[in-house]
Amino acid sequence: MELKSVFQLAVLSLLSFVSGAYAAFGYTSSGGTYIIDAGSANPLIFSVSQSNCDIRSIKYRGTELQYGSQFTHINSGLGSATVSISQISGSNKYIKVTCVTSTLTHYIVVREGDSSMFLATYITAQPSIGELRWIARLLPDKLPGEYPYGEVSNTQRSTSTVEGSDVFVVNGQTRSKFYSSTRFIDEDSHCVFGGSDLMHVCIMTPQQESSSGGPFFRDINSNNAGASTNLYNYMNSGHVQTEPYRMGLHGPYIMQFSRSGIPSVKNVDVSWFGEVGVIGWVPASGRGRVTGTASGVQSGMEGVVHWFNNAAQYWARTSSNGAFTSPLMKPGTYTMVLYQTEFKIATSTVTVAAGQTRSQNIAGTFNTSRNTLWQIGQYDGQPTGFRNADKFLRMHPSDSRMSNWSPLTYTVGSSPLTDFPMGVFQSVNNPVTIQFNLGSAPGAATLRIATTLSFAGSRPQINVNGWSGPAPSAPTKIDSRGVTRGAYRGHGEVYTVVIPAGRLVAGSNTITISSISGSSGTTFLSPNFIFDAVELFQ
């Protein structure tokens, strides 16, 4: 009995030592790194280089998760930085790492007892690599899985490259890190996961006010690349970017380590973040709101209100009766846009003041009464329902799982919507043909072609029963691949062509829509545009 008691006491002492070792909130300095212990029940201990801000080791519950050949950092690594550390007491205890370069200040904050890194990045210039991103490079044998889209962005064991160095073939399927994207407005958490006790490492971004692209922008979230599993938070990039980059404070954003499933950004409170002293932080008391009612959205479509200026961007969904309330916004004058789903139907301006709520309604006038002879698709800013629109977000257009792209003929009144292509690629399926019957000659009419994205200067030109419509001017160029990376949203050009009287006839009619461009390319990198809707009306 006495020996047993001694043994039990020894075990308890050992457990107490281990627990204390892993739960001692604080930091030490060793070998040119700061070693930070979050003091959490599920221990998180990581090390940060004192010379360049790279995270060189991440241990969660005693398991090393950091890839050893490349590290976790902002951009592709800062190269060198002035790195400092401090412990701060406020409503909780915090450790703050501050990394400073000539144009960037990056923060890594740990809150006592929380297995999370709270991150924020303040910039005065876009990084020279052209992308502002956080990338965690983690061990694929520990964290092989990706959430929420699974293997579409898992490129390990690829056998060939489809295009560039970022679309691959794995087990006969096309895959790319770009296929992990989610619209900003839909972002909750995106994660990598694995291990015998199922660890999740997740990124959550409560707001993207200093990013660019608006509510429907999407970018890379994760990629099991074989050597490492990479988890991202993209803040600014040129991936189908439609507006200038915003400077200032990006964040906070959170990298959370969890054994209790997938966290939700809805449960994240970062109101305390101002306690740690961060450049560019604007507290709730220094912000205002906009409330109002949106009208004119087509029945059955979602209403979205978007506010933006050179410094910030925000958005909110409308309720079933059109009511909306903005997030807390920085003071300033904003462009205010109303979308039905993603199709712009109204624009105005509004001024926001700190500590105030501004009431302002917005009304769309697009859906006014007109004599529609026929319409293909809906004005929702997306290629909804068209051929391959259900697949392209998660695979390349050349993928064998895609339906045949070859030049299609759509017959109004009898063809299913899937007989109309989501886009026209100049060297693949050019043109698309529309056949229809009219009971009588209508006189002059208007054909409206709403598009969502153009690549390489592509725009539609029509031919009506042998009459060629005018060639539109080139759209605003976006210097980025689009649909081959799972993107469909650009500037959303809408083209209208007045068809003179006498060109449409009673009985059978044929309209072709062709891609024209002064540029060239092959297959799915040939000039192309994406359809939203096509309508013939008077």
Order of alpha helices (4+ residues) and beta strands (2+ residues): alpha-beta-beta-beta-beta-beta-beta-beta-beta-beta-beta-beta-beta-beta-beta-beta-beta-beta-beta-beta-beta-beta-beta-beta-beta-beta-beta-beta-beta-beta-beta-beta-beta-beta-beta-beta-beta-beta-beta
